[in-house]
Amino acid sequence: MKTGLVTDILGYMPFEEMLDTCVELGIESLELGCGNWSKAPHVDLDGLLESAIQREKFLDAIKSRGLEIAALNCSGNQLEPTEEGEAHKAVVKKTFQLAGLLGVETIVMMSGCPSGGPNDVTPNWLTHPILPSHFETLEWQWNEVAFPYWEKAVKAAKEYGVQKIAIENLGCNLVYNPETLFKLRNEVGDMVGMNFDPSHLFWMGGDPIAAARTLGDAIYHVHAKDVRIERGINDSQGLIDVKPMESFSNRSWNYVALGYGHDVSYWKEFFTVVKMTGYEGPVILEMEDLTMDPLTGVKKSMNVLKEALPRDFEKRNSSYFAIVNR
């Protein structure tokens, strides 16, 4: 269970400075944004696709520091029925292609969220269906939009050499919990699993430890990210909060650095249960705490992660330095 980082949080750093910083912090693997919702600060998607020399330099910069690529990320909404949705589909396809060329097995992305019907252009995430028309919308979204897209996406990913598509359980997407992940997986096959981000279940009122047991071997990738339920606000307003993330002082919940919502004992149990499911892949920090600067948040999160993961970091570090100094 190697440590990793979604490198977008250090997007203000040039590529090689970011790599050196990761090494200094004990980060072992990288999740690199390739576009769509990510600004792709460290990946020139088109340039890497076009140039074998550029790909070789890119990989050498990573591998020479003892790092590896855990996944490429192309999260966006490729099910949106607009030009933006079509652009997101193009980035997804290019990311599949680049993964094959770089030898990266795992893609992280979202399931997407369609509009409310064939004549609508606004994504519609139904969370409280009451009327028959609401259930008709859900049926249309899955059967007419999501399933057909994902059948083609899985086929394309296989053709490019991708081994796993890890779909994040983020709200405002058709797949946001174990049940909806299995709904898609049962239709399109086990190329699709979950990028299990426990933070999202916290704000939905779920328990990530219970969810990990439910997901079992469908966990393909793991994000280490925390949420703090804000006492005094949640108690009176509940967890459905539509204020922007920047209004963190007034929200009922916030994304926070690891350990700032749930203490290290919780994370020890969580990562142990995840390992019990058979998962031995990377655990990737995603830092979105707006109450501290990015690098501070990464450092504090890494301290918790190193204490919580069920592995010996001292043994790994001594082996790494022996190789470097040989």
N, C-alpha and C positions, 0 to 999 in steps of 0.2 A: 504494500500500500504506500507507494511513493507520494511525497508531497508535490503539489503543483500550484500554479497560479494562472488565473485568467489575466493575461498580460495587459488588457485594456486599461486597468487601473493605473498602470505605469506608462500610459500612452504619451505622457509629456516627455518621456525619456527617449532618446535615440535607441535604435535596436540593440546595439552592442552594449551600451550603458545599461539597458534593461537586463540583458543577459548577465552581465557582471553583478548587478544588484541581486538578481535571483540566486546566484552562486553564493554571495556573501550571506544571504538570509537562510541558506540551507534548503532552498527550493530545488527540486530535482526534475520537474517536468513542466511543460508549458501547454496551455490551451490558448490558441492563437485565433483572434477574430479575423475573418476574411471579408467582411462587408455586411450589407443589409443594416441591421440595427447597430452593429459595431462600425466605428470609423476605420477599422483595420489599421491601427497605428504602426504595426510591425510587419504587415504583410502586403506586398505589392502583388495582388492576385493575378492581374493580367501579365505583369512582367515575369513572374515566376512560371506561369504557364507557357510563355513564349520562349524562355531562355533556359537551356540546360545548364549553362555556365552560372547564371544567377541562382538557380536551384542548388547547385553544388556549393557555392559560396554561402548561401543561406544555411544549408545543413551543416557545413563545416563550422560555422560560427557557433552553432548550437552544440554540436557533438564534441567539439574541441574543449568545451567547458564542462564536460561531463553531464550535460543536460539532454533531454529528449523531448520530442513532441508527443504529448498525451492525446491531443485531439485538435482538429480544426473546427471552428465554430462559424456557422452561417445563419444564425438565428434571425428571423424576420417573419413576415406574414406572407408567404407565397400563395396563400389561398384567398388573398384579397382580390376582388374582381376589378382591378384598375391597372393602369400602367405601372404603378408602384409594385403591385403584386407580380406582374410579369417580370419586372426588373429583379425582384427578389428570387423568382424561379431561376433566372439566368445565373445569379450569384451562387445559388445552391448547386446548380449543375457544374459550374466552374470549380466550386469547392470540392465536389466529388472527384473531379478530374485531377485537381492538384493533389488531393490526398493519395490518389493512385500513383502519381509521379514521385511523391515524396516518401512513399511507403508508410503512410499514416493510416491506421486501421479504423479509427473511430471518428465519426462526425457528430458534433453536438448541434442541435437545432430545435426549433419549435414545431409543433404539429400544424400551426396556423389556425386562423379563425375566419370562416367564410362570412359573407353578408347574410342578411336575414331572409333572402329569397332571390330568385333569378332576375328580378328587376331592381334590386337594391345594390348600392355600391359601398355601404358602410358595414364593416365587420360588426357582428352582433353576437356577443357572448351571453348566452341565456343561462342564468343561474337560479332563476326562480320561476320556472314555467308553471302556469296555472290553467290557462285556457287551451282548448284543443288546438288552436292555431299555433301556439307555442311549440307543442310537440310535433306538429307538422313541419315547423321550421327546423327543429333539431334533426328530424328524419331526413329532410332535404339536405341539410348541411353535411351530414355524414355520408349518406348514400349517393348523392349526386355530385358532391364536391370533394370531400376528404378522401373517401375510399378510392375513387378513380385516380386522383393525383398521387396518392401514396403507393398504389400498385405500380405506377410508372416510375416513381422516384426510387423505389426499392430495386426495380429492374436496372435502372441507370446506375445506381450505386454499385451493384454487383458487377456490372460491366466494366466499371473503372477500377475495381479492386478494393472497394470499401468493404470492411468486414462487419461493422456495427454502426447503426444510426441510433444515437442516444437522444431521445426526445425529452426536453426539460418539462417538468411539471409546473409550468407557469400559468397563472390566471390569464384570462382573456385569450385562451386557446382551447380547442376542443379536447386536447389531452392535458389534464391538470392534476390528476391523481392516479392511483393504481387501477381503479376500475375503468377509467377512460383509456388508459394505456393498453390494458388487456383487450378492450373493445377494438382498438386499431390493430394490435398485434395478432389477434385471432383472425383478422380479415386478411392481413398482408404478409404475415409470417414473422419468424423470429430474427430477421435482419433488424427489426425494430425492438428496442428496449428503452429503458428510462435513463436519462441523465437525472439522477435523484438529487434534487436540491431541497434539503430539509426546511429551509427558510420559508418556502411558499406554503408548506403544510401548516407551519406555525400560525401564519396570518389567516389561514382558512379554518383554524380551530382544530386541526388534526394533530396526530402524534407521529412524528417521523420514525420512531423506533417500531411502533406497530406497523407502519407502512412498509418498513424495510422487511419485516417478516412476511408480509403479504406479497411483496414483489419478488422475493427470492432471487432466482437466477436471471430475472428480467432486469436487474440492475446492471447497466452497462458502463456507467460513469457516475462519479459522485462529486458534487460541489459541497464545499464546507462554507456555509454562510448562515448567519444567525439572524433572528428577529427578536426585538424586545416589544412586548405588549406594554403599552404605556398606561400605568396605573393612574386612575383619576379621570382619564379620557375614555379608555376602553370601557370602564365600568358604567359610564353614563351613555356612551355613543355606540358601543358595539364595534365589531371588527371591520364592517364595511365602511371604508374610508376612501373618498374620492379626491381628497386634497393632494396637491403635488408633493413629491418626495422632498422638495426643498423646504416645505412647511413642516419640517420634522418636529418643531416644538409644539405643534398643535395637532399632530396626527395621533390616532389611537394605536398605531403600531409603526415600527420603523425597522428597516434593514440596518444591522449593526455589525461591528467587528466580532469575530468569533469570541465567545465568552462574555459579551456585553448584554446578552439576552438570557443565556442559559449557561450555568457555571460548568467548569471543566468535568465535574462528575457526570453531568448529563452527556457530554460529548464522549467521555470514555465508554459509557454504555452504548451510545449510538454507534460508534465506529466498531465496537466489539460485535454488536448484533449484525452490522453490515458484513463484517468478516465471516460471521457464522453462516450467512447466506451463500458463502463461497466466493464472494468478491475479493479479489486481490489486486485490483487495478489502482490507478492513481486517485488521490483525494485532492481536489483542486480548490484552492481558496478563491472565492469571489468576494471582493471587498467593496461594499457600497454604503459604508457608514459615512454620512455627511457631517457628522459632528467632529471629525478629525481629519487631518490631511492624509492623502492616500498612502504614503510610505509608512506613516505611523500606524495606520490601520492594518497594513500588511504585516508589520513587525509584531504587533500585539496579537494578531490572529495566528501567526506562525508559532508564537510561544505556547498558545493553547493547543494548537494542532500537534506539536511535538510531544506535549505531555499526554494528550488524549489517544493518539494512535497506538494500537497494540503492536509495537515493534521497537527495536533497539536502534536509536539514532547514533549513539556513540560508536557502535560497531561499524555502521555504514560510513560515518565520517572518517574513521581511522583507515578503512579500506580505500576510500576515495583519495585521501592525501598520500597514501602509499603509492598509488598508481601515478598521481600527479608528480611526485618527487622522484620517481624511478628513473 
